[in-house]
Amino acid sequence: MAEKSNRYQALISKIFFDRYAQGATAFEFEREALESSASELGIRLPKNLGDVIYSFRFRTALPDDILATQPAGMEWIIEGAGKAAYRFKLVRINRILPRPDLVRIAIPDATPELIRAYALDDEQALLAIVRYNRLIDTFLGLTTYSLQNHLRTTVKGIGQIEIDELYIGLDKRGSHYVIPVQAKGGKDQIGIVQTTQDIRFVEQRFPGLRCRAIAAQFMEDQVVAMFELALDGDEVKVVEERHYRLVPAGDLDKEAIRSYRD
């Protein structure tokens, strides 16, 4: 793992500094740059080229030499810029984290034990928990249906993307909504890249329908944090946040349920 991390860092640093000029706020590169950079550095390329870029977009921090170029209050992100093309872009630092002071709403856990036993990772487990407990319905006050999960598609101007799960929703007036959902484990962070590409997909694929972008994140003690997100320029804003604690039906506090109503 350490060798892989070092290879990835060396590759992304070379790509960055081959194109970076002081004062730059954005610049593009193509996936082919991984091959030429690896050849120049004498690095063995990974079988999955896309994993190098994916790693720094969604999982790991950029190398220290790249971080050192960030102005105060700003950070570099890597966003899609078309087919097999990417863009380094400076954006304002924006961390979306669950609020520690928010009330935890207890709801009866409807997750089948068999699902919990065989979920392969945090993301898969979280998506299943959200689906079986109808947390999207509860959170948004809509009737929703899962259309597809792990949807791989393309967005004009961004390139290939993957949406963790896509729901369609219906309100009491008959209006329809498209709801892209991103699932994050306890240590993963909700970021601008995935939120932006989810929203842009809905705008292009479902013009005229309202997008309600959702992020779900595991917390401790069987608590799931739910966020509704929106874009304000280059920044992700929290529209609403709720925390749901899954408990056996027999452990529900009737007094607490009455207080939720008030």
Secondary structure, 3 states (H helix, E strand, C coil): CHHHHHHHHHHHHHHHHHHCCCCCCEEEEECHHHHHHHHHHCCCCCCCHHHHHHHHHHHCCCCHHHHCCCCCCEEEEEEECCCCEEEEEEEECCCECCCCCCCEEEEECCCCHHHHHHCCCHHHHHHHHHHHCCHHHHHHCCEEEEEEEEEEEEECCCEEEEEEEEEEEECCCCCEEEEEEEEECCCCCECHHHHHHHHHHHHHHCCCCEECEEEEEECCCCEEEEEEEEEECCEEEEEEEEEEEEECHHHCCHHHHHHHHC
